[in-house]
């Protein structure tokens, strides 16, 4: 999943490529660019919801899925889609300018994740308890390009009680972004502020009951955005594939929604703004 650059990232891991040269596309293949260690979106065992969605599309088109695996961080689009190694990225921000995007197939939000037994019931960025609770956030890099929760908390002077967890993590271990949610499980953190699909998926599978709540009261922190529409991305000019994917999305919205909900993805209905991402 391509996350926006001021998101989580959106974005994980050390660069890996299982294909070093571009192979020609065949009519019998749906060639997908994906991260091999990025649940709940994708992994090499094809257990992510983007893997499952790709399989649904391939079956509909009478094709087989083939993957180009590459860690989803800076350079991902350049080294996969733009290099001609694959033809579709299963999750990018709607309107992402490095690719031609389809219609959005879901919208999600940043969320707060807390332990149910703490009864915190957090939802607002303006909650005064945020000045005292131990808060975990994902961090992308040292260039100031961090997700909205980290930016907004800092703008409010909430710094000393915030703990950063690298979105890239230790790529030798499975699911690096899960460390943030695991810290809530263990009690090391009172609350995590995470991108919804990540927070929802790992909370759903936690041995400790966790509460996932979409973050609200973000409007006054514009231009920071906390909700994003997610689409698929193809190469610029590949209108034929984009149109086929759009038709699939329109015809299978209920099945796509059911798939996302089965992975714990928090879905929002209201229109959302979009942002850029890493090339």
Secondary structure, 3 states (H helix, E strand, C coil): CCCECCCCCCCCCCCCCCCCCCCCCCCCEEEEEECCEECCCEECCCCCHHHHHHHHHHHHHCCEEEEEECCCCCCHHHHCCCCCCCCEEEEEECCCCCCEECCCCEEEEEEEEEEHHHCCCCCECCCHHHHCCCEEEEECCCCCCCCHHHHHHHHCCCCCCEEEEECCCCCCCCCCCHHHHHHHHHCCCCEEEEEHHHHHHHHHCCCCCEEEEECECCHHHCCCCCEEEEEEEECCCCHHHHHHHHHHHHHCHHHHHHHHHHCCCCCCCCCCCCCCECC
